[in-house]
């Protein structure tokens, strides 16, 4: 008589090789690069018991189940394009706008204003002022919300708004806000705020999709003013207990027709999580502003047909003629971005990277050192920020375009995270961003020492950390 243990072992003996073969096939046909496919195949064959569960979490770079929400959002985006057709900037800059418009799936619109918000005090003062003035609704989305001083102040503002009849909707990422207490959410719900629990709502941070993160930081008030940038909701973002000292970050406040595009990104994520459409609940016709800045919201994520965030950086770098400056907390590029940076420097562009000198995540900090020598050899200058930790995500291309948002210069933002970048095509605003970055460069140290002269733990750790680049 065959024992249960023997029967189970026989079944496992058949299923395990089948699962290994299927996973190897999936790695070959779905990996972004031949190198990635080869790495997964070797890993799966060499250590299947460890590699198979790892592949379930880290092996995919596309979130296919997002299509329905994306389709509804794209229909709304097309409708927005029709409504804002009269707000289009002059055609003489069409060549500049065109590739970014195709990536965004929306058109550059004029009639906007943009205010640069430097560091947490300015950012949250502006956000709280807008919340206090809200008359109809508030949409709030952050990667991280912490129940501390700043998180408590945000809750107080939202509760006060809800009590005066404003519809308040809040969503956050299940990984980034993993430690957020249920008491925080219940306090908001008790005051009439609609706050989504990512563990219960449909979303990317569930089961084997935990590797996909919603990294967006968006606030929209009454459809007329919007905010996006690098700040999360935590005392850390006010500079308290920051690594090495000061926390350096940047947000942008937007008003005008471009706010409808930012709101559409929130609409898409809300619909994905709840199946609730907000078409009628939100205002999609922000008034024109006197500054008349051309602007565009570029959302990106793992549900896109193309790697939108990666292509945004590649396009900005490859189209730059005189300057491309990028501020990012992390530098873990793919081969295409590496090539674009080197090519830009070789053709004479002023290519600068503003990166942290202090680490908040040691693996990404170490991995960045593995790329420094390669880009420096081509003429890219690397400035390491000394006063604290720089977390801002800013791009300047020539004198024509500046972008501020949530996307880092790393593979995770390129392909695994949902991100948002606000692009402003205006020389005066770009000059303001340039002045801000010049002050940061003045407080930074230009990297001169090659990897071979770095401390031993950096020399040893950097090459190994680079192996993890696809998921950092």
C-alpha positions, 0 to 999 in steps of 0.5 A: 500500500502506497503511503501518503508521504510516498504519493506526495513525494511522487507528485512533487517529483513530477510537478517540480521539474515541470514548474522549473521548466515553465519558469525558465520559459517565462524568464526567457520570453518575458525578460527585458534583456538577454542578460536578464533572461540568462541571469534568471535561468542560471539562478532558477537551475542552480537554486530552484527552491529559492529562485522560484518564489523569488521569481514570483515576486521579482521576476515580472516587470509588467502589471497586466491586470491594470488594463481596465483602469488604464483604458478608462483613464485614457478615454478621459485623457482623450476627452481632456485633450479635446477640451483643452485644444484651445489651450495649446501652445504655439506650434513652433515648439512642436518638435520639443513637445512631441516625444513627451506627448506621445509618452504621456498620451496627452498634449502639452497645454498652456495657461498654467502657473508653476511655483517651485517649492524647496524643502518640506516647510515650503511644500507642506505650508503650500499644501496645507494652505490649499487644503484649508481653502478647499471648497469642494474636494481634496484628492491626496495620494502619497507613497508614505504616510507616517503617523507623526507630527506632520502626519498628524497635522495632515490628518487634522487639516483633512478632518477639518475640511471634511467637517465643513463639507469637503469631499476628501479622498486619501490613498497610500501605498501598502509597502511605503506606508506599511507601518501606518497604524489602523488608528490613523485611518480610523480617525480619518474615516470617523470624520467622513474622510474616504481613505483606502486600505491597500490591504483590502482595496484592489491594488499593486501591493498584493500577494505576488505583486508586492514588487510593484509600488505606487510611488506617486505623491499627488495632492489636488484641491478643487481641480484648480491647484495640484502638487507633485514632487519628492516629499512624503508625509513624515517628519523626516521630510521636514529635516528631522532625523535626516541621514547626515543632517538636512533633508533636501527635496523639491515639489512643484505647485501647479495651477491651470489646465495641467492640473486636470492631467495630474488629477487624471493620474489620481483618477486612474489609481482610484479606479484601479483600487475601487472600481469607482469612477470619479468623472462626475465627482471632480472638476475637469476644467481648471481656469487659465492662468496669466503666466500661460506656461506650457506644461504636461503631466507624464504618468508612468508605471508597470502597466504601460505598453512601453517603459515610460519612465525610462524613455522619459529620461532617455529622451531628455538626455538624448535630445539635450544640446547644451545641458542636462542636469539630473538630481536624484537620490539613487543612481542605478541606471540601465544600459540605455540610460548609461549610453545616453548619459555618456553620449550626451557628455561626449557631444559636449553637453554639460551633464551633471548628476546631483546625488547623495553623499550619505546613504539612506539605503546602502544597497542602492548607494553602493550600486551607484558607485559601480557606475561612477567611473564609467560615466565620469570617463565620458565627461559626466560630472557627479556632485555628491550632496554634503549637508544631508540627504538629497531626495529630489527628483529634478531634470533640466534639459537645456534652457527649455524644459524642467521636470519635477516629480517622483521618478528616480534615476533607477530601474525601480522607477523605470519599470516597477513603480507608478510615477508622475513627472510634471514637465514645464516648458518655459525658460523663466521657470527653468532658470529658477530651477537652474538657480536652485540646483546651482545652490545645491552644487555649491554645497556638494563635493565633485567626485574625483576619486575612482572606485579603486580609491574608495574605502574597502567596503565600497570597493568590495560592495559596489560590484555585488550591489550592481548585480541587484540593479534590476530590483533596486 
